[in-house]
Amino acid sequence: MNIVTLGIDMASRPKTTAACMITWEAGRAVASPSLVNCDDENLDELISCADAVGIDAPFGWPAEFTKAVTAWDFTSWDDNLRKQLCFRVTDIMAQETLGNWPLSVSTDRIALPAMRTFSLLQRHGVDDRSGDGKFYEVYPAGSLRKWGLPYRNYKKDTSEHQQIRQQILNGLSEALPWLAIPDECVTSSHALDALVASLTVRAAMQNRTSLPSLEQIALAEKEGWIHLPTGFPLCGR
């Protein structure tokens, strides 16, 4: 039986939300043309057809931030408290691994896509946000960096950024010669991120992503956990 993974490049509005399904067969994998302008009904329908879903958006908020907005009880301010309110344990892990900070879910524009994602997780009954076997938080730029591919300056609709997207796809094709990739991933960064999210969630299913430690798991279940790949996904079902 074939495996189907779904990658979602989440945005606060449907217009810039994209989704990419990959069907994993014996000896090959086929990525379907990405669906763009996805509303919640589109996403729910795609999720119902997928074995695992990778979403490019935070699954939760820093524990200290959640505590603070519920009942603010801090009477002083310092750099450590600022860091705790801005970043989750998985964001700190990602910074230590990649050398750059992910966007702060509590203090940056990523907060709106996170709110939409949280609604989606609520609809689908997700309680464990560290990766419950079907729903995983992913970070496409981080995945690309871990795979040794270009991970910056590919988001905009310029010829230079499109050239970098082509370099990324060339690298994926070289590393994964059994993967059929749709052409639109060159023209749309949202489609490309959805593809990378779908590849990353397959790696997560194969235990080829970083996992929280025993000390981190309780927070990760509430805050979410970024699944950074430890290798490319493997071919086959």
ABEGO torsion letter per residue (X at the ends): XBBBBBBBBBBABAAABBBBBBBBBBGBBBBBBBBBGBBAAAAAAAAAABABBBBBBBABBBAAAAAAAABBABABBBAAAAAAAABBAAAAAAAAAAGBBBBBAAABAAAAAAAAAAAAAAAAGBABAAGAGABBBBBAAAAAAAAGBBABGAABBBAAAAAAAAAAAAAAAAABAABBBBAAAAABAAAAAAAAAAAAAAAAAAGABBBBBAAAAAAAAAAEBBBBBABBBBBEX
